């Protein structure tokens, strides 16, 4: 069964991307790299293209914080947890 990355932590995925790019820069074929990580071969080609494009280089492969609306539960809990 192939992994698609959703079950792995963000820091692990980032490390996998960095290692894969390093191995491809050393001359290993992207198909072999992605197979060794248990990912689809297009994964390796996509991350190589992302690292090559638009001037960001390896920084483009770093994990980022998710965008979107802040969680409402955290605000509710901090307001209602005051002891009476």
PyMOL Python script that loads the backbone (N, CA, C, O; Angstrom):
from pymol import cmd

cmd.read_pdbstr("""\
ATOM      1  N   UNK A   1       0.839  -1.177   0.000  1.00  0.00           N
ATOM      2  CA  UNK A   1       0.000   0.000   0.000  1.00  0.00           C
ATOM      3  C   UNK A   1       0.886   1.243   0.000  1.00  0.00           C
ATOM      4  O   UNK A   1       1.832   1.340   0.781  1.00  0.00           O
ATOM      5  N   UNK A   2       0.577   2.177  -0.866  1.00  0.00           N
ATOM      6  CA  UNK A   2       1.343   3.409  -0.962  1.00  0.00           C
ATOM      7  C   UNK A   2       0.872   4.403   0.082  1.00  0.00           C
ATOM      8  O   UNK A   2      -0.316   4.473   0.397  1.00  0.00           O
ATOM      9  N   UNK A   3       1.807   5.167   0.613  1.00  0.00           N
ATOM     10  CA  UNK A   3       1.466   6.248   1.537  1.00  0.00           C
ATOM     11  C   UNK A   3       1.272   7.512   0.735  1.00  0.00           C
ATOM     12  O   UNK A   3       1.995   7.749  -0.233  1.00  0.00           O
ATOM     13  N   UNK A   4       0.317   8.321   1.115  1.00  0.00           N
ATOM     14  CA  UNK A   4       0.136   9.590   0.425  1.00  0.00           C
ATOM     15  C   UNK A   4       0.569  10.761   1.287  1.00  0.00           C
ATOM     16  O   UNK A   4       0.492  11.904   0.836  1.00  0.00           O
ATOM     17  N   UNK A   5       1.016  10.526   2.492  1.00  0.00           N
ATOM     18  CA  UNK A   5       1.565  11.581   3.318  1.00  0.00           C
ATOM     19  C   UNK A   5       0.603  12.179   4.319  1.00  0.00           C
ATOM     20  O   UNK A   5       1.031  12.897   5.223  1.00  0.00           O
ATOM     21  N   UNK A   6      -0.694  11.904   4.186  1.00  0.00           N
ATOM     22  CA  UNK A   6      -1.649  12.528   5.105  1.00  0.00           C
ATOM     23  C   UNK A   6      -1.546  11.986   6.520  1.00  0.00           C
ATOM     24  O   UNK A   6      -1.920  12.674   7.470  1.00  0.00           O
ATOM     25  N   UNK A   7      -1.052  10.779   6.677  1.00  0.00           N
ATOM     26  CA  UNK A   7      -0.960  10.191   8.010  1.00  0.00           C
ATOM     27  C   UNK A   7       0.364  10.509   8.701  1.00  0.00           C
ATOM     28  O   UNK A   7       0.574  10.109   9.847  1.00  0.00           O
ATOM     29  N   UNK A   8       1.252  11.221   8.022  1.00  0.00           N
ATOM     30  CA  UNK A   8       2.555  11.530   8.599  1.00  0.00           C
ATOM     31  C   UNK A   8       2.583  12.961   9.135  1.00  0.00           C
ATOM     32  O   UNK A   8       1.875  13.836   8.635  1.00  0.00           O
ATOM     33  N   UNK A   9       3.396  13.184  10.144  1.00  0.00           N
ATOM     34  CA  UNK A   9       3.536  14.519  10.736  1.00  0.00           C
ATOM     35  C   UNK A   9       4.237  15.458   9.761  1.00  0.00           C
ATOM     36  O   UNK A   9       4.986  15.016   8.889  1.00  0.00           O
ATOM     37  N   UNK A  10       3.991  16.744   9.914  1.00  0.00           N
ATOM     38  CA  UNK A  10       4.553  17.745   9.004  1.00  0.00           C
ATOM     39  C   UNK A  10       6.072  17.770   9.038  1.00  0.00           C
ATOM     40  O   UNK A  10       6.708  17.923   7.995  1.00  0.00           O
ATOM     41  N   UNK A  11       6.661  17.624  10.211  1.00  0.00           N
ATOM     42  CA  UNK A  11       8.120  17.655  10.288  1.00  0.00           C
ATOM     43  C   UNK A  11       8.747  16.431   9.615  1.00  0.00           C
ATOM     44  O   UNK A  11       9.840  16.525   9.056  1.00  0.00           O
ATOM     45  N   UNK A  12       8.066  15.291   9.666  1.00  0.00           N
ATOM     46  CA  UNK A  12       8.565  14.087   9.002  1.00  0.00           C
ATOM     47  C   UNK A  12       8.482  14.250   7.489  1.00  0.00           C
ATOM     48  O   UNK A  12       9.404  13.867   6.769  1.00  0.00           O
ATOM     49  N   UNK A  13       7.380  14.817   7.008  1.00  0.00           N
ATOM     50  CA  UNK A  13       7.240  15.051   5.572  1.00  0.00           C
ATOM     51  C   UNK A  13       8.302  16.024   5.059  1.00  0.00           C
ATOM     52  O   UNK A  13       8.851  15.843   3.973  1.00  0.00           O
ATOM     53  N   UNK A  14       8.581  17.051   5.847  1.00  0.00           N
ATOM     54  CA  UNK A  14       9.613  18.014   5.454  1.00  0.00           C
ATOM     55  C   UNK A  14      10.967  17.325   5.363  1.00  0.00           C
ATOM     56  O   UNK A  14      11.713  17.555   4.411  1.00  0.00           O
ATOM     57  N   UNK A  15      11.289  16.494   6.325  1.00  0.00           N
ATOM     58  CA  UNK A  15      12.558  15.774   6.312  1.00  0.00           C
ATOM     59  C   UNK A  15      12.633  14.826   5.118  1.00  0.00           C
ATOM     60  O   UNK A  15      13.689  14.690   4.499  1.00  0.00           O
ATOM     61  N   UNK A  16      11.521  14.171   4.792  1.00  0.00           N
ATOM     62  CA  UNK A  16      11.483  13.290   3.626  1.00  0.00           C
ATOM     63  C   UNK A  16      11.746  14.076   2.341  1.00  0.00           C
ATOM     64  O   UNK A  16      12.476  13.614   1.465  1.00  0.00           O
ATOM     65  N   UNK A  17      11.151  15.262   2.234  1.00  0.00           N
ATOM     66  CA  UNK A  17      11.365  16.084   1.043  1.00  0.00           C
ATOM     67  C   UNK A  17      12.817  16.503   0.915  1.00  0.00           C
ATOM     68  O   UNK A  17      13.378  16.463  -0.180  1.00  0.00           O
ATOM     69  N   UNK A  18      13.432  16.903   2.017  1.00  0.00           N
ATOM     70  CA  UNK A  18      14.834  17.342   1.981  1.00  0.00           C
ATOM     71  C   UNK A  18      15.771  16.183   1.614  1.00  0.00           C
ATOM     72  O   UNK A  18      16.693  16.349   0.816  1.00  0.00           O
ATOM     73  N   UNK A  19      15.523  15.015   2.204  1.00  0.00           N
ATOM     74  CA  UNK A  19      16.354  13.850   1.892  1.00  0.00           C
ATOM     75  C   UNK A  19      16.194  13.424   0.438  1.00  0.00           C
ATOM     76  O   UNK A  19      17.170  13.078  -0.229  1.00  0.00           O
ATOM     77  N   UNK A  20      14.957  13.451  -0.045  1.00  0.00           N
ATOM     78  CA  UNK A  20      14.708  13.058  -1.431  1.00  0.00           C
ATOM     79  C   UNK A  20      15.410  14.010  -2.399  1.00  0.00           C
ATOM     80  O   UNK A  20      16.009  13.572  -3.381  1.00  0.00           O
ATOM     81  N   UNK A  21      15.336  15.294  -2.124  1.00  0.00           N
ATOM     82  CA  UNK A  21      15.997  16.262  -3.000  1.00  0.00           C
ATOM     83  C   UNK A  21      17.513  16.078  -2.979  1.00  0.00           C
ATOM     84  O   UNK A  21      18.172  16.173  -4.015  1.00  0.00           O
ATOM     85  N   UNK A  22      18.049  15.820  -1.812  1.00  0.00           N
ATOM     86  CA  UNK A  22      19.493  15.595  -1.695  1.00  0.00           C
ATOM     87  C   UNK A  22      19.914  14.362  -2.505  1.00  0.00           C
ATOM     88  O   UNK A  22      20.935  14.380  -3.193  1.00  0.00           O
ATOM     89  N   UNK A  23      19.121  13.301  -2.413  1.00  0.00           N
ATOM     90  CA  UNK A  23      19.446  12.078  -3.157  1.00  0.00           C
ATOM     91  C   UNK A  23      19.333  12.297  -4.658  1.00  0.00           C
ATOM     92  O   UNK A  23      20.143  11.769  -5.419  1.00  0.00           O
ATOM     93  N   UNK A  24      18.329  13.078  -5.102  1.00  0.00           N
ATOM     94  CA  UNK A  24      18.194  13.348  -6.532  1.00  0.00           C
ATOM     95  C   UNK A  24      19.324  14.240  -7.028  1.00  0.00           C
ATOM     96  O   UNK A  24      19.780  14.082  -8.161  1.00  0.00           O
ATOM     97  N   UNK A  25      19.784  15.173  -6.202  1.00  0.00           N
ATOM     98  CA  UNK A  25      20.920  16.014  -6.581  1.00  0.00           C
ATOM     99  C   UNK A  25      22.213  15.218  -6.662  1.00  0.00           C
ATOM    100  O   UNK A  25      23.131  15.596  -7.390  1.00  0.00           O
ATOM    101  N   UNK A  26      22.291  14.114  -5.916  1.00  0.00           N
ATOM    102  CA  UNK A  26      23.463  13.240  -5.979  1.00  0.00           C
ATOM    103  C   UNK A  26      23.429  12.313  -7.185  1.00  0.00           C
ATOM    104  O   UNK A  26      24.387  11.582  -7.434  1.00  0.00           O
ATOM    105  N   UNK A  27      22.317  12.337  -7.944  1.00  0.00           N
ATOM    106  CA  UNK A  27      22.257  11.560  -9.180  1.00  0.00           C
ATOM    107  C   UNK A  27      21.297  10.391  -9.175  1.00  0.00           C
ATOM    108  O   UNK A  27      21.164   9.706 -10.189  1.00  0.00           O
ATOM    109  N   UNK A  28      20.629  10.143  -8.071  1.00  0.00           N
ATOM    110  CA  UNK A  28      19.685   9.030  -8.029  1.00  0.00           C
ATOM    111  C   UNK A  28      18.413   9.413  -8.797  1.00  0.00           C
ATOM    112  O   UNK A  28      17.980  10.564  -8.772  1.00  0.00           O
ATOM    113  N   UNK A  29      17.834   8.434  -9.472  1.00  0.00           N
ATOM    114  CA  UNK A  29      16.651   8.680 -10.300  1.00  0.00           C
ATOM    115  C   UNK A  29      15.426   8.942  -9.414  1.00  0.00           C
ATOM    116  O   UNK A  29      15.257   8.273  -8.395  1.00  0.00           O
ATOM    117  N   UNK A  30      14.572   9.902  -9.784  1.00  0.00           N
ATOM    118  CA  UNK A  30      13.387  10.215  -8.977  1.00  0.00           C
ATOM    119  C   UNK A  30      12.452   9.030  -8.745  1.00  0.00           C
ATOM    120  O   UNK A  30      11.814   8.945  -7.696  1.00  0.00           O
ATOM    121  N   UNK A  31      12.365   8.115  -9.712  1.00  0.00           N
ATOM    122  CA  UNK A  31      11.526   6.930  -9.528  1.00  0.00           C
ATOM    123  C   UNK A  31      12.036   6.063  -8.376  1.00  0.00           C
ATOM    124  O   UNK A  31      11.251   5.548  -7.580  1.00  0.00           O
ATOM    125  N   UNK A  32      13.350   5.910  -8.298  1.00  0.00           N
ATOM    126  CA  UNK A  32      13.946   5.088  -7.235  1.00  0.00           C
ATOM    127  C   UNK A  32      13.794   5.772  -5.872  1.00  0.00           C
ATOM    128  O   UNK A  32      13.559   5.112  -4.860  1.00  0.00           O
ATOM    129  N   UNK A  33      13.931   7.089  -5.861  1.00  0.00           N
ATOM    130  CA  UNK A  33      13.810   7.845  -4.604  1.00  0.00           C
ATOM    131  C   UNK A  33      12.389   7.726  -4.060  1.00  0.00           C
ATOM    132  O   UNK A  33      12.196   7.416  -2.885  1.00  0.00           O
ATOM    133  N   UNK A  34      11.405   7.969  -4.906  1.00  0.00           N
ATOM    134  CA  UNK A  34      10.015   7.914  -4.442  1.00  0.00           C
ATOM    135  C   UNK A  34       9.624   6.496  -4.033  1.00  0.00           C
ATOM    136  O   UNK A  34       8.861   6.323  -3.083  1.00  0.00           O
ATOM    137  N   UNK A  35      10.126   5.485  -4.725  1.00  0.00           N
ATOM    138  CA  UNK A  35       9.826   4.101  -4.354  1.00  0.00           C
ATOM    139  C   UNK A  35      10.420   3.758  -2.989  1.00  0.00           C
ATOM    140  O   UNK A  35       9.815   3.009  -2.223  1.00  0.00           O
ATOM    141  N   UNK A  36      11.594   4.298  -2.681  1.00  0.00           N
ATOM    142  CA  UNK A  36      12.214   3.990  -1.394  1.00  0.00           C
ATOM    143  C   UNK A  36      11.448   4.614  -0.230  1.00  0.00           C
ATOM    144  O   UNK A  36      11.483   4.095   0.886  1.00  0.00           O
ATOM    145  N   UNK A  37      10.755   5.726  -0.486  1.00  0.00           N
ATOM    146  CA  UNK A  37       9.938   6.350   0.539  1.00  0.00           C
ATOM    147  C   UNK A  37       8.510   5.820   0.546  1.00  0.00           C
ATOM    148  O   UNK A  37       7.731   6.149   1.441  1.00  0.00           O
ATOM    149  N   UNK A  38       8.160   5.002  -0.444  1.00  0.00           N
ATOM    150  CA  UNK A  38       6.812   4.450  -0.516  1.00  0.00           C
ATOM    151  C   UNK A  38       5.793   5.434  -1.061  1.00  0.00           C
ATOM    152  O   UNK A  38       4.594   5.284  -0.823  1.00  0.00           O
ATOM    153  N   UNK A  39       6.252   6.431  -1.783  1.00  0.00           N
ATOM    154  CA  UNK A  39       5.376   7.441  -2.360  1.00  0.00           C
ATOM    155  C   UNK A  39       5.270   7.203  -3.861  1.00  0.00           C
ATOM    156  O   UNK A  39       6.050   6.446  -4.439  1.00  0.00           O
ATOM    157  N   UNK A  40       4.288   7.864  -4.485  1.00  0.00           N
ATOM    158  CA  UNK A  40       4.123   7.770  -5.927  1.00  0.00           C
ATOM    159  C   UNK A  40       5.265   8.504  -6.607  1.00  0.00           C
ATOM    160  O   UNK A  40       5.810   9.457  -6.049  1.00  0.00           O
ATOM    161  N   UNK A  41       5.634   8.070  -7.808  1.00  0.00           N
ATOM    162  CA  UNK A  41       6.803   8.662  -8.468  1.00  0.00           C
ATOM    163  C   UNK A  41       6.609  10.128  -8.810  1.00  0.00           C
ATOM    164  O   UNK A  41       7.585  10.874  -8.897  1.00  0.00           O
ATOM    165  N   UNK A  42       5.360  10.558  -9.005  1.00  0.00           N
ATOM    166  CA  UNK A  42       5.134  11.969  -9.316  1.00  0.00           C
ATOM    167  C   UNK A  42       5.490  12.867  -8.136  1.00  0.00           C
ATOM    168  O   UNK A  42       5.774  14.051  -8.322  1.00  0.00           O
ATOM    169  N   UNK A  43       5.477  12.314  -6.925  1.00  0.00           N
ATOM    170  CA  UNK A  43       5.856  13.076  -5.724  1.00  0.00           C
ATOM    171  C   UNK A  43       7.268  13.618  -5.857  1.00  0.00           C
ATOM    172  O   UNK A  43       7.521  14.786  -5.561  1.00  0.00           O
ATOM    173  N   UNK A  44       8.188  12.774  -6.300  1.00  0.00           N
ATOM    174  CA  UNK A  44       9.586  13.185  -6.419  1.00  0.00           C
ATOM    175  C   UNK A  44       9.764  14.226  -7.519  1.00  0.00           C
ATOM    176  O   UNK A  44      10.522  15.182  -7.356  1.00  0.00           O
ATOM    177  N   UNK A  45       9.072  14.043  -8.629  1.00  0.00           N
ATOM    178  CA  UNK A  45       9.186  15.006  -9.726  1.00  0.00           C
ATOM    179  C   UNK A  45       8.606  16.362  -9.321  1.00  0.00           C
ATOM    180  O   UNK A  45       9.156  17.402  -9.684  1.00  0.00           O
ATOM    181  N   UNK A  46       7.523  16.358  -8.588  1.00  0.00           N
ATOM    182  CA  UNK A  46       6.902  17.615  -8.154  1.00  0.00           C
ATOM    183  C   UNK A  46       7.793  18.375  -7.187  1.00  0.00           C
ATOM    184  O   UNK A  46       7.938  19.591  -7.308  1.00  0.00           O
ATOM    185  N   UNK A  47       8.388  17.684  -6.238  1.00  0.00           N
ATOM    186  CA  UNK A  47       9.228  18.409  -5.286  1.00  0.00           C
ATOM    187  C   UNK A  47      10.514  18.886  -5.929  1.00  0.00           C
ATOM    188  O   UNK A  47      11.042  19.929  -5.544  1.00  0.00           O
ATOM    189  N   UNK A  48      11.029  18.147  -6.901  1.00  0.00           N
ATOM    190  CA  UNK A  48      12.213  18.621  -7.620  1.00  0.00           C
ATOM    191  C   UNK A  48      11.886  19.883  -8.422  1.00  0.00           C
ATOM    192  O   UNK A  48      12.680  20.824  -8.455  1.00  0.00           O
ATOM    193  N   UNK A  49      10.728  19.901  -9.060  1.00  0.00           N
ATOM    194  CA  UNK A  49      10.316  21.076  -9.826  1.00  0.00           C
ATOM    195  C   UNK A  49      10.064  22.270  -8.911  1.00  0.00           C
ATOM    196  O   UNK A  49      10.377  23.406  -9.265  1.00  0.00           O
ATOM    197  N   UNK A  50       9.500  22.010  -7.736  1.00  0.00           N
ATOM    198  CA  UNK A  50       9.231  23.085  -6.790  1.00  0.00           C
ATOM    199  C   UNK A  50      10.529  23.699  -6.271  1.00  0.00           C
ATOM    200  O   UNK A  50      10.611  24.912  -6.080  1.00  0.00           O
ATOM    201  N   UNK A  51      11.528  22.875  -6.045  1.00  0.00           N
ATOM    202  CA  UNK A  51      12.816  23.367  -5.550  1.00  0.00           C
ATOM    203  C   UNK A  51      13.580  24.131  -6.626  1.00  0.00           C
ATOM    204  O   UNK A  51      14.382  25.008  -6.304  1.00  0.00           O
ATOM    205  N   UNK A  52      13.350  23.816  -7.881  1.00  0.00           N
ATOM    206  CA  UNK A  52      14.058  24.485  -8.974  1.00  0.00           C
ATOM    207  C   UNK A  52      13.414  25.808  -9.374  1.00  0.00           C
ATOM    208  O   UNK A  52      14.086  26.662  -9.952  1.00  0.00           O
ATOM    209  N   UNK A  53      12.152  25.998  -9.086  1.00  0.00           N
ATOM    210  CA  UNK A  53      11.434  27.117  -9.666  1.00  0.00           C
ATOM    211  C   UNK A  53      11.341  28.362  -8.794  1.00  0.00           C
ATOM    212  O   UNK A  53      11.337  28.275  -7.566  1.00  0.00           O
ATOM    213  N   UNK A  54      11.268  29.492  -9.427  1.00  0.00           N
ATOM    214  CA  UNK A  54      10.888  30.787  -8.879  1.00  0.00           C
ATOM    215  C   UNK A  54      11.769  31.326  -7.753  1.00  0.00           C
ATOM    216  O   UNK A  54      11.288  32.110  -6.936  1.00  0.00           O
ATOM    217  N   UNK A  55      13.025  30.938  -7.684  1.00  0.00           N
ATOM    218  CA  UNK A  55      13.974  31.594  -6.796  1.00  0.00           C
ATOM    219  C   UNK A  55      13.932  31.221  -5.325  1.00  0.00           C
ATOM    220  O   UNK A  55      14.765  31.707  -4.560  1.00  0.00           O
ATOM    221  N   UNK A  56      13.003  30.384  -4.895  1.00  0.00           N
ATOM    222  CA  UNK A  56      12.947  30.049  -3.477  1.00  0.00           C
ATOM    223  C   UNK A  56      13.825  28.868  -3.134  1.00  0.00           C
ATOM    224  O   UNK A  56      14.264  28.750  -1.990  1.00  0.00           O
ATOM    225  N   UNK A  57      14.095  27.998  -4.073  1.00  0.00           N
ATOM    226  CA  UNK A  57      14.981  26.865  -3.857  1.00  0.00           C
ATOM    227  C   UNK A  57      14.444  25.891  -2.824  1.00  0.00           C
ATOM    228  O   UNK A  57      13.268  25.527  -2.847  1.00  0.00           O
ATOM    229  N   UNK A  58      15.310  25.477  -1.925  1.00  0.00           N
ATOM    230  CA  UNK A  58      14.974  24.473  -0.920  1.00  0.00           C
ATOM    231  C   UNK A  58      13.929  25.002   0.068  1.00  0.00           C
ATOM    232  O   UNK A  58      13.172  24.222   0.646  1.00  0.00           O
ATOM    233  N   UNK A  59      13.885  26.323   0.263  1.00  0.00           N
ATOM    234  CA  UNK A  59      12.898  26.895   1.181  1.00  0.00           C
ATOM    235  C   UNK A  59      11.471  26.587   0.753  1.00  0.00           C
ATOM    236  O   UNK A  59      10.565  26.590   1.586  1.00  0.00           O
ATOM    237  N   UNK A  60      11.256  26.321  -0.524  1.00  0.00           N
ATOM    238  CA  UNK A  60       9.922  26.001  -1.025  1.00  0.00           C
ATOM    239  C   UNK A  60       9.439  24.654  -0.499  1.00  0.00           C
ATOM    240  O   UNK A  60       8.239  24.380  -0.518  1.00  0.00           O
ATOM    241  N   UNK A  61      10.346  23.821  -0.037  1.00  0.00           N
ATOM    242  CA  UNK A  61       9.982  22.483   0.441  1.00  0.00           C
ATOM    243  C   UNK A  61       9.730  22.437   1.940  1.00  0.00           C
ATOM    244  O   UNK A  61       9.329  21.399   2.466  1.00  0.00           O
ATOM    245  N   UNK A  62       9.957  23.534   2.629  1.00  0.00           N
ATOM    246  CA  UNK A  62       9.723  23.551   4.075  1.00  0.00           C
ATOM    247  C   UNK A  62       8.237  23.516   4.371  1.00  0.00           C
ATOM    248  O   UNK A  62       7.429  24.006   3.582  1.00  0.00           O
ATOM    249  N   UNK A  63       7.880  22.942   5.497  1.00  0.00           N
ATOM    250  CA  UNK A  63       6.478  22.921   5.894  1.00  0.00           C
ATOM    251  C   UNK A  63       6.089  24.282   6.456  1.00  0.00           C
ATOM    252  O   UNK A  63       6.903  24.976   7.067  1.00  0.00           O
ATOM    253  N   UNK A  64       4.842  24.644   6.240  1.00  0.00           N
ATOM    254  CA  UNK A  64       4.347  25.936   6.688  1.00  0.00           C
ATOM    255  C   UNK A  64       3.127  25.736   7.574  1.00  0.00           C
ATOM    256  O   UNK A  64       2.501  24.676   7.564  1.00  0.00           O
ATOM    257  N   UNK A  65       2.804  26.757   8.329  1.00  0.00           N
ATOM    258  CA  UNK A  65       1.627  26.695   9.175  1.00  0.00           C
ATOM    259  C   UNK A  65       0.388  26.820   8.305  1.00  0.00           C
ATOM    260  O   UNK A  65       0.366  27.599   7.353  1.00  0.00           O
ATOM    261  N   UNK A  66      -0.633  26.058   8.631  1.00  0.00           N
ATOM    262  CA  UNK A  66      -1.862  26.086   7.855  1.00  0.00           C
ATOM    263  C   UNK A  66      -2.533  27.446   7.969  1.00  0.00           C
ATOM    264  O   UNK A  66      -2.528  28.072   9.029  1.00  0.00           O
ATOM    265  N   UNK A  67      -3.109  27.889   6.861  1.00  0.00           N
ATOM    266  CA  UNK A  67      -3.812  29.155   6.855  1.00  0.00           C
ATOM    267  C   UNK A  67      -5.291  28.906   7.112  1.00  0.00           C
ATOM    268  O   UNK A  67      -5.762  27.771   7.042  1.00  0.00           O
ATOM    269  N   UNK A  68      -5.990  29.936   7.398  1.00  0.00           N
ATOM    270  CA  UNK A  68      -7.426  29.802   7.588  1.00  0.00           C
ATOM    271  C   UNK A  68      -7.897  30.480   8.856  1.00  0.00           C
ATOM    272  O   UNK A  68      -7.126  31.132   9.560  1.00  0.00           O
ATOM    273  N   UNK A  69      -9.153  30.316   9.125  1.00  0.00           N
ATOM    274  CA  UNK A  69      -9.767  30.929  10.282  1.00  0.00           C
ATOM    275  C   UNK A  69      -9.219  30.331  11.574  1.00  0.00           C
ATOM    276  O   UNK A  69      -9.023  29.118  11.653  1.00  0.00           O
ATOM    277  N   UNK A  70      -8.968  31.154  12.581  1.00  0.00           N
ATOM    278  CA  UNK A  70      -8.497  30.625  13.869  1.00  0.00           C
ATOM    279  C   UNK A  70      -9.555  29.736  14.512  1.00  0.00           C
ATOM    280  O   UNK A  70     -10.748  29.898  14.255  1.00  0.00           O
ATOM    281  N   UNK A  71      -9.128  28.818  15.328  1.00  0.00           N
ATOM    282  CA  UNK A  71     -10.049  27.911  15.999  1.00  0.00           C
ATOM    283  C   UNK A  71     -10.885  28.665  17.019  1.00  0.00           C
ATOM    284  O   UNK A  71     -10.361  29.483  17.776  1.00  0.00           O
ATOM    285  N   UNK A  72     -12.162  28.394  17.040  1.00  0.00           N
ATOM    286  CA  UNK A  72     -13.055  29.075  17.970  1.00  0.00           C
ATOM    287  C   UNK A  72     -12.980  28.437  19.359  1.00  0.00           C
ATOM    288  O   UNK A  72     -13.177  29.112  20.369  1.00  0.00           O
ATOM    289  N   UNK A  73     -12.697  27.149  19.403  1.00  0.00           N
ATOM    290  CA  UNK A  73     -12.674  26.432  20.666  1.00  0.00           C
ATOM    291  C   UNK A  73     -11.637  27.006  21.622  1.00  0.00           C
ATOM    292  O   UNK A  73     -11.903  27.105  22.820  1.00  0.00           O
ATOM    293  N   UNK A  74     -10.464  27.385  21.126  1.00  0.00           N
ATOM    294  CA  UNK A  74      -9.395  27.899  21.981  1.00  0.00           C
ATOM    295  C   UNK A  74      -9.830  29.186  22.676  1.00  0.00           C
ATOM    296  O   UNK A  74      -9.550  29.369  23.861  1.00  0.00           O
ATOM    297  N   UNK A  75     -10.503  30.072  21.964  1.00  0.00           N
ATOM    298  CA  UNK A  75     -10.973  31.312  22.571  1.00  0.00           C
ATOM    299  C   UNK A  75     -12.067  31.044  23.595  1.00  0.00           C
ATOM    300  O   UNK A  75     -12.069  31.645  24.669  1.00  0.00           O
ATOM    301  N   UNK A  76     -12.983  30.161  23.281  1.00  0.00           N
ATOM    302  CA  UNK A  76     -14.083  29.838  24.184  1.00  0.00           C
ATOM    303  C   UNK A  76     -13.545  29.235  25.471  1.00  0.00           C
ATOM    304  O   UNK A  76     -14.004  29.574  26.562  1.00  0.00           O
ATOM    305  N   UNK A  77     -12.571  28.342  25.344  1.00  0.00           N
ATOM    306  CA  UNK A  77     -12.030  27.667  26.515  1.00  0.00           C
ATOM    307  C   UNK A  77     -11.300  28.637  27.428  1.00  0.00           C
ATOM    308  O   UNK A  77     -11.435  28.553  28.649  1.00  0.00           O
ATOM    309  N   UNK A  78     -10.530  29.554  26.861  1.00  0.00           N
ATOM    310  CA  UNK A  78      -9.764  30.484  27.698  1.00  0.00           C
ATOM    311  C   UNK A  78     -10.691  31.479  28.416  1.00  0.00           C
ATOM    312  O   UNK A  78     -10.387  31.904  29.531  1.00  0.00           O
ATOM    313  N   UNK A  79     -11.804  31.849  27.797  1.00  0.00           N
ATOM    314  CA  UNK A  79     -12.741  32.785  28.407  1.00  0.00           C
ATOM    315  C   UNK A  79     -13.542  32.099  29.512  1.00  0.00           C
ATOM    316  O   UNK A  79     -13.775  32.690  30.567  1.00  0.00           O
ATOM    317  N   UNK A  80     -13.960  30.869  29.280  1.00  0.00           N
ATOM    318  CA  UNK A  80     -14.819  30.164  30.221  1.00  0.00           C
ATOM    319  C   UNK A  80     -14.068  29.353  31.274  1.00  0.00           C
ATOM    320  O   UNK A  80     -14.709  28.734  32.123  1.00  0.00           O
ATOM    321  N   UNK A  81     -12.757  29.333  31.254  1.00  0.00           N
ATOM    322  CA  UNK A  81     -12.017  28.536  32.219  1.00  0.00           C
ATOM    323  C   UNK A  81     -11.641  29.348  33.468  1.00  0.00           C
ATOM    324  O   UNK A  81     -10.958  28.834  34.354  1.00  0.00           O
ATOM    325  N   UNK A  82     -12.069  30.573  33.540  1.00  0.00           N
ATOM    326  CA  UNK A  82     -11.767  31.411  34.699  1.00  0.00           C
ATOM    327  C   UNK A  82     -12.544  30.860  35.903  1.00  0.00           C
ATOM    328  O   UNK A  82     -13.747  30.613  35.820  1.00  0.00           O
ATOM    329  N   UNK A  83     -11.849  30.677  36.994  1.00  0.00           N
ATOM    330  CA  UNK A  83     -12.519  30.140  38.184  1.00  0.00           C
ATOM    331  C   UNK A  83     -13.429  31.192  38.793  1.00  0.00           C
ATOM    332  O   UNK A  83     -13.130  32.386  38.762  1.00  0.00           O
ATOM    333  N   UNK A  84     -14.535  30.735  39.342  1.00  0.00           N
ATOM    334  CA  UNK A  84     -15.531  31.661  39.886  1.00  0.00           C
ATOM    335  C   UNK A  84     -15.418  31.800  41.359  1.00  0.00           C
ATOM    336  O   UNK A  84     -16.186  32.544  41.969  1.00  0.00           O
TER     337      UNK A  84
END
""", "prot")
cmd.dss("prot")
cmd.show_as("cartoon", "prot")
cmd.util.cbc("prot")
cmd.orient("prot")
